[in-house]
Amino acid sequence: MPNSVPTLAVFRNRTFRMLWIATLASNFGGLVQSVGAAWMMTTLTSSQAMVALVQSSVTLPIMIFSLTAGVFADNYDRRKIMLWAQSFMCVVSVVLAFMAYEGLLSPWSLLFFTFMIGCGTALHTPSWQASVGDIVTKEELPAAVSVNSMGFNMMRSVGPAAGGAIVALAGAAAAFAVNAFSYIAIIAALFGWQPQRPPRTLPREPFGSAFAAGLRYVALSPNLIRIILRGCLFGVSAVAVLALLPLVVRDHLAGNALTYGVLLGCFGFGAVGGALANGRLRERFRNETITRMGFAGFIVTFAVLALSPSAMLSGASLLLAGFCWVISLSLFNVTMQLSTPRWVVGRVLALYQTGTFGGMAAGSWIWGAIAEQAGLVTALFVACGALFAGIIVGLVAPLPDSHDLNLDPLNRFTEPPLQLDIKPRSGPIMIMVDYEIDQNDVPRFLELMGQRRRVRIRDGAQQWALLRDLENPDLWTESYHVPTWVEYIRHNERRTHADAGVFEQLRALHKGRESLRVHRMIERQTVSPRDDIPRRASSASAARG
């Protein structure tokens, strides 16, 4: 996929630049906190599984709560959601620092606090990632995602080393306090950002239907399913580098907290290189090729960590791992965003995060359990096998190549004049569209209708059916239901330019002298005074479509 905007050119956008710098400070604090939590767990318990669970406790909330956070991101003020999330994490971090300073933490209470910080991250991330597409243009989006990854991994280059030094010199409580202070910058930046929000023309979508709409959209989008699948496989296997690195340092390299921080810094430097190389890689290689590079790079890294007692060689392998980490995850993220319309992007990104970070949470536990039962080296080689399986899956379900889909709203729908007085919540509404199709065009018509069915249901239609008249075989009727009149309007406003091609081809196959006829009907129930059996009747309005 060509990257028409240079990676660093996105910093010309003042709003993006301000939030990026503030996020940089927050990421630094988060990485310092991660080092403090992971190393503190090694001092609280000798259990390798408990050490690995520190990583799971951060990623598990993202798996559990991301879709809920995605619904909020698509239906509420994203800036306010991020403010609440950052403020919550700041308070939790202050309490964690106090508990650590007073020596009140146990292994399980440490996991509880890291889990709560993970909950704040789960609430924040869908709103932030969806906001990036609002702040920058579509052409700038790949560059914006890359520099976000670059910023995080710049901090990964210095944050863990700084965290290791802070823990070594002042203890884990100081690391937790640094994290608490780091939230101030992004909270201030969010207060200073006043986004321009388009006026809302429809009532806010109810939580339950919005939740279901996100699941439905992804379920009926095969390309999105493939991206989520590969993200999950990558998360399960690649996270072993983060889950097991404290054990590699302690047991394999005989290092200390500073060694751990420096090795994480190597991972971060490699990730910065990956972010800077992202654009050129996307220009030269297909998405599936880049993904295989990412999986293969981690196989090399895990083999080195398992076999080499050299901290220097381990650091070099972690440079490669960081590079592959960023090129893979940023590719997944960009492809998801460019394949999703804005009305559902928060929920789709949340589902992607659920798959990827859910895989990370499961992987952290799996590799910790294997390391405890069979040894650290065995766990690393099993992770190599999982990565190889991820490459094999790509042969069966390759990652789709990025292509320029115009997913902007089509904006052709106008609410029809009705003769029957109904309310926005009146319903159920039944829609019927009549076609006259020549017998020779039926195979093509059915093929196009298969695509239209997927789009209709994906965008909220229910009980979709295609009917053929027994007395006039050239007459076909497409029918579907929506719960209310406002949902019918919402359904039509979701139509994008990318969907228009199928609609136009169907219109061209219609051989009737008149244009397509659309019937919009509301269901009514009546009960005869002489009969307890309800009978359905319909009052209809017909309009020429």
N, C-alpha and C positions, 0 to 999 in steps of 0.2 A: 504494500500500500504506500504510495508516494506520500512523503511528508512535505507539503508545500511550504510550511512555515518553519524557519530555523528554530531549534529547540529553545534557545535563550531569548528569542524575540517576544515570547509571551510576557516577559517582564515589563514590556511597554505598557501593559494594562495595569493602571495604578491600583485598582481594587485587588486584583489577583496578587500583585506584588506585596501589598500590605498584609494580606491574609497568609501568603506563603511565608513571609518572614516570621509572623507570629506563630504559625504552625511549626516552623523550624525550632523555635524556643521550646514549644510544648513537646515536640518529638525528642529533643535533647533530654528534658526532664523525664519523659517516659522511659527512655533507654537507660538512664541512670537508675531509675526505680527498678527496672527489670534486672539489672545486674545485682542490685542490692537484695532483691527478693530471692533470686536464684542462689546467690552465695549464702544468704542467711539461712535458707532451707538446708544447705549442706552442713551448717553448724548446729541446726536444731535436731536433725535426724540423720541417721546413716542409710536410710531407705532410698534406694535409687529411684523407685517408683514415685515417691513423694517429691523428689527433686524434679522429675519430669513433669509432675502434675502442676508445677508452678506455671509452665507454659500453657498447659491445658486450661488452667483456671482463668487465664486471660482470654483465650480464644473461644472457650465454650459459650460464654454469653453472646458472642457474635453469632454463633450458630443458632442459639435459641431465640434471640430477640431481634435479629436483623430484619426479618420480614415485617414485624410490627413497627420497627423504626422506619422501614421503607414506606409503609402506609402513611405514617406521620409526615415523612418528607414530601410525599406527593400531595398531601391535603392540608398541610398547615405551614406556617411561616418557618422556613428552614433556618433562618438566622436565630429565631427565638429557641428553636429546638437545640441548636448548637450551644447557645448560651446556657440553657438549663443543663445540658450534658457536661459542659466544661466546669460549671460551678459545682455540680455534684461531685465530679472527680477531684476537684480541688479540696472540698471538705473531707472526702474519704482519705485523701493523701495526708492531710493534716492530722487526722485521727491516727492513721497508720504510723506516722512519724512519732507521735507522742507515745503510742503503745510500745514501739520498738525502743525508744529512749528509756522508758521505764522498765524494760525487760518483761513485759506482760504478754509477749507473743508466744504462741505455740505453733506447731506445724499447721494445724487445721485453721487457727485464726488467721495466720498469714495467707493461707489459701482463700479464706473468706474475703479478706480485704482486696487481694488481687482480682478475685472474681467480681467484686463490686466495681473496681476500676474498669474491668472488662465490660461490665454492663453500661457504664458511661460511654465507653468507646463504641459499643454496639449502637447506642442511640445517636451518637454524633456522626458516625462515618457515612451512612447513606445520605444524610442531609448535606454533608460536605462534598461528597463525590458528585451528587446531583447538582449542587450549586456551581461546581466548576463549569459544567456545560451551560449554565446561565450567565456566568461571568465572561467567558471567552467565546469566540466564534467556533463554528464547526471545524473550520480549517485549523484553528489553533488548538483544538482539543487534544490531539495526540501529543503535541508539545507540552501542553499543560499537565497531562497525566505523567509524562516522562519527568518533568521537572519536579512534580510532587514526589515521585519515587526518588529522584536525585536528592531532593532536600532531606527526605527521611533517611536516606542512606549516607548522606554527608554527616548527619548526626550519628548514624551508626558507626561511622569511621572514628569519631572522637568521643561520642557519648559513652559507649561501653568502657573505653580506656579511662575516661574521666571517672566513670562510675566505679571502676575497679580501684582507682587511686583514692576516691572518696571513702569507699568501704574500708580499704586498707588503713587509711589514716584516721578516719573519724567514725567508722562504723556504719551499719546499714541505716540507722535512724537518720543520719545526715543525708544519705542518698534519697530517702523518702521525703525529707524536707525540701531538697532541691526540686524534686518533682512537684511538690505542692506550689512552690513559688513560680514554676514554669508555666502554670495555667494562667497567670495574671496577664501575660502578653496577648494571648489569643482572646481572652475575655474582653480586654480593652479594644482589640481590633474589631471584634464583632459588634461592640457598642458603637464604634465609629462607622461601620458599614451600613448604609441605608439603601438596600436594593430596590430597584424599580419593579414592582409586581404588577402584572397585567390585571385589569379588573376582572373579578369573578362573575361570569354570566349565569352560572348554574349553582344550585345549592351544593355544599360540600358532600362528597360521596360518603355514605354511611361506612363505618369501619369494617363491618362484616363483608359487605359487598366489595369494598376496595381491597380487602385482604384476598378474597376469592378471585378478584379480577387480576391481581398480580400473579397468582398461581396459574390461572387459566392462560394468561398471555404467554408465560414461559412454556407451559405444557404444549401449546399449539405453535411454538416457534422452534423447529428442529435445530436450527443453527445455534440458538441460545442454549439448548440442552447440551449440545456437544461442548460448548465452551465451559459450562458449569461442570460437566463430567470431567474434563481434563483438569480444570482448576482443582476439583476435589482430589483427584489422583495425585496431582502435584503437591497439594497441601499435605496429604497423608504421608507421602514418602519424603519430601524435601525437608519437612519440619524436623526430621531427626537431627539435622545439623544444629538446630537451636536447643532441642530437648536434651540431647546427649553431650553437647559441648562442655558443660560444667564437669561431667564425669570423665570426659576425655582429658581435660586439664588436670583434674585431681588424681585420677587413677593411672592414666596412660603417659602423661607428660610430667607428673609430679610438680605441677605448677601451683600458683596461688591466685588470689582474686585479680591481681594486676595482669598476670598471664592471660587469664580468662578475658579481661577487658581488651587487651591488645589483640587477641585472636578475633574477638568480635569486631574490633576496629578494622582488621584485614578484610573481614566479610563486608564491612561497610564501604571500604575503598573500592572493592570489586564491584559493589552495587552502583557506586557513582559512575564507574566506567561503563557499566551496562546501560545506565540512563542516558549517558552522552552518546552511546553507540546505537541506541534504539532506532532513531530515525533512519540511519543508513542501513541497518539490518532489514527494516521493513521495506525499504526501497529495493533491496537486492534479493531477498528471499521470501518464499511463501510463508504464511502463518504456521503451517504444519512443520516446515523445516526449522523455523526458529524454536518452536515448542520442543522438537526433538533435541535440538542443541541444549536447551535448558535441562531436560531430563538426563542427557548424556553427561553434561558437566557435573551434575551432582553424583553420578555413579563414580566418576574419577575422584571426586572429593572424598566420598565415604571410603573408598578403597585406600586412599592415602591416610586418612585418619585412623583406619583400622590397623594398618601395617607399619606406619612410620612412628618412631618415638621422638622424632625431631620436631621441636616447636616451630622452627623456621620453615620446614617443608609443610607442616600443617597450616601455617599461615598462608603460604603460597596457594595451597589447595582451597583455602577459604576465600581468597581473592577470586578464584574461578567460581566458587559457589555463589558469592555475592553478585557477580556479573550475571550468572544464569538465573538467579532469583528475580532480579529486576526485569530482565528481558522477557521472562515468562509471565510474571504477574501483571506487568504493565500492558503486555500484548493482550492478555485476557480482558483486562479492564477497558482498554480502548475499543476492542472489538465489540464488547457488550454495549458500550455507550453509543457507538455508531450504528448499532443494529436495533436500537430501541427508541421509540418516540418519547417526547418529553413528558407526556401525561402519565407514563408508567415507569419512568427511568429509575426513580428511587426504589420502587419495589423490585425491579429486575436486578439492580445492583445489589440490593439486600439479599436476594436469593443466590446471586453469585457469591457473595460473601459467606452466606450460610454454607454453601457447598465447600468453598475453599477453606474457610476458617474452621468449619466443622470437621473437615478432613485433618486440619492441623491439630485440633483438639484431640481427635481420636488417635492420630498418629503419635502425639506426644505421650499419651497413655500407653499405646501399643509398644513403642520403642523402649519406654521405661520398664514396662513389664518384662519384655524379652531380655533386656539388659540385666534385670534382677534375677531372672530364672536361668538364663543361658550364657550370660556374660556380655560385656560391652562390644567385643569384636563381632560376636555372632549377630547382635542387633544391627550393627552397621552393615554387615553383609546381607542380612535379610532386607534392609532398606534398599540396598543396591538392586536386589531382585524385584522389589516393588517398583522402583524407577524403571527397570527394564520392561516390566509389564505395562507401565504407562506408555512406553514407546510402541509396544505391540498394539495397544488399543488404538493408537493413531493410524495404524494400517487399516483397521476396520471402520473407524469413525473419525476421519481426519478433521482437523480444525478447519472451519470454513475460511476461505480467503476474504479479507476485507474488501468491500466494494462500496462504491458511493451510492448509498440508498438515500433518497430524499424522503425523510420521515417527518417533514414539516406537515402541519394540518392542511388538508386540501381546501377547506373553507369554502366549499361550494354549496353546503346545505343551508337552506333557509326554512325556518319553521312554517309549515303550510297553514293557510287559513282554515279554521274548523267551523262547522255549523253547529256542532254540539259543544256545549259549555262544559269543559272538564278542568280539573285542577292539575298542577304539576305532578302530584302524587297519585292521580287517578290511574287505574289499571286493573288487570293486566291488559297490555296492548298487543294486538296481533297485526302483523304486517304481511301483505300478500302482493307479490309482483308478478304480472302476467307477461309471458313471452310467446311469440309465434316463431317457431323454429322449423326450417326446412329439414326434411328427413335426412338429406345428405350431410347436414351440419350437426346432427345429433351427437356423434362421437366427440367432436370438438366442444360442443356445448356442455356435455357431461364432464369433460376434462376441466373446463373453466369453472363449472359449478362446484367441482371438488375443491378448487382453490378458494372460491368465494365462500363456501361453507366454512372452511378453516378461518378465514378472515372475519366472517360474521360472528362465529362463536368466540373467537379470540377477543373480539371487541365488545362482547357482552350479550349477544343474541342467545336465546334459549329455544329449545324444541324446534330446531331448524329442520325443514323438510322440503323435498322437491317432488311435486305432484304432476301427473300427466293426465290430461282429459281423455276419458275412454271414448267419447263420441267424436272428439276432434283431436286426433293424435298430435297435431302440430302445436296445440296449446299446452304450455307448461306453466306451472305456478310455483314460485319460490315463496315459502312461508316461514315465519319465525315469530317468537314472542319476546317481549321485554316486560319487566315487572310494572313499570310506570311510564307515564308520558315523558317525564324528565329523563328517565333512563333511555328512552328512544332518542331524544335529542342528544344525550351524551354519546350514545352509540354512533350516531352519524358524525358528530364532531371529532370522533377519534379516527376517522378515515384520513389516510395520508396520501401524498403524491405517489408513493410506491405502490399503493393499492389501486390507484386509478386505472392502471393498464388493464387489469382483468375486467373491471367494470366497463371500460370502453369497448373491449373485445366482445363482451356479452351483448352490449347495446348494438354493436355492428351485426351480430348474428340475428337479431330480431328482424323478421321480414314483414311485420305488420305495417299497414299504411300509417297508423298512428304511433306515436312514441309509447314507450313502456308505460303501462297503467299500474299505479300503486294504490292499494287499498289499505287504509289504516283503520283498524277496528278496535273497539274496547269491549271486553267481555262483560256481560251482565247475567246475573242469575235470577230466575223467576220461579215461583212455586205456585202451582195451580191451587185454588181454594178447595178443589175436589180431589187433589192428589198430593200425597206427601213426597213424591219423587221430584227432585229439582230438575228443571229443564234449562239448558243454556240458550240464550239468544244473543244476538250481536247487533249493536248499532254502529253504523259504518260511515266513514267519510272516504270518498274516493277522489284521487287527484291524479292528474296526468304527470308521470315522472319523466 
